[in-house]
Amino acid sequence: MIPPSITQDSSEMFRPPINRVMRALDRSFFGKNIPISAAKVRDRKNVSRLRSDLQKDLLNLERMQSVQNVRNTQGEVGKALLLRPEIRLDDASTWSPRLSELVKTGDVALIPYELELNYDYWDYHDIMSSIMPGEVQDEYPTGFSIVGHVVHLNLREEQLAYKHLIAAVLLDKVPNIRTVINKIDDVGSTNVYRTFSHEVLGGDPDLNVEVTEEGCTYRFDYSKVYWNSRLNTEHRRLVDNFKPGEAVCDVMAGVGPFAIPAGKKRCWVLANDLNPDSFKSLKDSVKRNKQVDRFVTPSNEDGYSFIRGATRDLLSQHVKVAITPRIARSQRGYPKREPLQRKIITRPRTFAHFILNLPASAITFLPSFIGVYARHEHLFAPRTEIRLPLIHVYCFNLKTDDNREAERSICEEIGQKIGHEVRPGNMEKEGEVSIWDVRDVAPHKRMFCASFRLPAEVAFRKI
């Protein structure tokens, strides 16, 4: 990218050479020598002051230091300040008054300088814009997922002819990347585990990755489980709604992006995934993240039965853990401290939240909530202060400007599945659903999170 301080006319000289027929990456092609002027500093001690004095005259080029070493004819090394290309050695009318003054006093001397740029200098966007053919010149991938050491592309048809070229440049230009893959089918189109077929375009074929999100660490084989780094914000948003001590049922937990951070904030989480590989990584996540194992219980079951089974387990099993209060850093190390009393935390008998994160089909799991608390009415308001759980169900729907048609459609589908009419609104109000726009997944398709409090008529219905 050329900084705004470089004029449009001169900016072209700093762009990489163009080769629209390149199909195999030739790094040596990208060498370029650019003649400019430089202000050689007489006394090296004055470099900082002179750089400040000549700030408006200096070459302002990304990833390029304006102070460079230069050698004289005797081989002695000195310092020079690189100048904007508009400043010409042989034309004093292009010099600023301050530069003219410094030349006159002998503090600097203008000299010719050959700026050498090569493949290592330019970034991914610079290189790709110089080698992609005219018909797809601006169509190279700019949005891609990074999962651990893997770049995950979703190339369009017109980009496939250049896939290995794209991968080679990405491997060179994206830090800490070892592998580039391209998705070759839709997520979940070939199996129920939300995985996808892919091809390795370059680098190490090993897809065992380590990912850190919200202070939690996950390890998994990216080819065998579902993970989407673009959902980080959504994971945070939902977990922020959970209060310490609440019980959460994560029905399609994957490797644990909801369950693990919820466990870290001392929520009791029963987390499940049908995929054996996700379950394996979920168990690893529970062990890998400090103290989470006391609050997160992983399972490998069908989601339909897990909803009711986890509810029964919570009702019947009495679980407690002893917690030692945390000591503020400012108080650590003080002598003669009274022994800290361990606090006993008891797991609730009812869930405060259910998460159903399987957008393609999660709404079809909602009939499992019909009668889920039948014959347990006494545990909930108005007999107690405990409210029925919030259901957070993810789904896909039509993309529109105001989402009103999608909201109406989602509520209609939810109502059909639970046999109870609901409408868009506030999830804290009876019969209303809060619908959150998560992200666009295709030109006419959006992912939503529909949250509503389980209606009493549904929860206590006799079946």
C-alpha positions, 0 to 999 in steps of 0.5 A: 500500500502506498502512503497518502504522502506519496503523490499519485504520479510518483506512487507507481514507481514504488509498485511491484513489476507487473506480470499478468501471465505468471502461473508459477511464482517467480520471486526473482521477477520482483526486483526493482531499482528506483533512483531517488535523492538522499540527504547525507548527514555530515555528523551522525550525532545529528541524525535524529534532529535532522530527521525531525527537521526534514520530516516533510521532505523524507520518503514516507514508504511503508516498511522502509526506514527513512534513515539508511547506511551509505558508503563513500568512495573510500568505503566509509559508512555514513548515514543518509536520509531518503527523500521524496521522489519529487526532490531532485538532486539537480533542481534546487527549486524542488528543495524545501527552504529547510533542506536548502538551508541545511545544504548551505550550512553543510549539515547535509549533502544531497547525493543520488541514491538507488532504492532497491526493492524486491519480493520480500519488500512487497506485501500480499496485496501488492504481489497479487495485484501485480500478477492476477490477469486483467479479468480477475485483477481485483478478484484475488482472495482478500477475506480468508480464515486463519485457523492456527497455522492454516489459511482456509480459502473458499475460492470462486470458480474464476480464481481456481486457475490461480490457486497454487499461485495464490497459496504460494504468495500467502505462505510467504506473506502471512506470518506464522502460516504453514498450510493453505487449503481450499474448501471444495464443498459446503460445510456439512454437505457430505456429513452431519458433523459440519466438516468439509472436503478440502484440498491442500494448495501448499505447505504442510498437509498437517491440519492439527492446529492450536487456536487461542480464543478469549484466553482459552486454548483448543487443539484439534484436527481441522479436517475432522471438526467444525471451527470458525474463527469469524464467530469469536465475537458471537461466542463472546457475546453469548457467554457474556450473558451467563452468570457465574454459578448458572448451569448451561446446556451446550447441545452442539458444543463442538470443541468448546468455544462456548463451553470452555469460556463459560466454565472459566467463569464458573458456570456449570456446563454440560457440553455435548457433540455427536462428532467423536473427533469433536468430543475428543478435542472437547475433552482435551479442551476441558483438561487443557484450560485451567480449572475448567474440568471442575465445571464442564462435563463433556458428552458424546450423544445425539442432541435430541436425547441429550437435551432431556437426558442432561436435564434429568441428570441435573435434576437428580445429581448433586454436585459440589466443588470447593473453591479457594477464593482468589487473592488480589495481586496487590495482596499476594506475598503479605505475611501473617495472612489468615487462612482463606476459607474454601467456598463450597459451590453447589450445581443448580438443579435446573439449566439457565441456558440451552445453546443449540449451535447447529444453524442448518438444523438446530430448530428441528431439535426444539420439540425435545423441550416439550414437557422437559420440566413436566412434574417439576413445576414446583422448582420454578416461579412463581413458587420459587425465584428460579425462571425457566431457561433461555433457549439460544437457537442458531439458524439460517434465513434470508438476508434482507435490509431490515431482517423483518421477513427473516424474524417473522419466518424464524418465529413461525418455525420456532412456534411450529416446533414447540406448538406455541406461538411466538413473535419477534421482540424481547426474550425476557417477555412471555412469547417473544423472541430476541433475534440477533444478526450474527453474520452473512454467510452467502450473498442472500443468506444470514446466520441468526441467533434466536433467544427466547425463554422457554414458555411454561406451557411448553416446559410443563406440557404433559406428553 
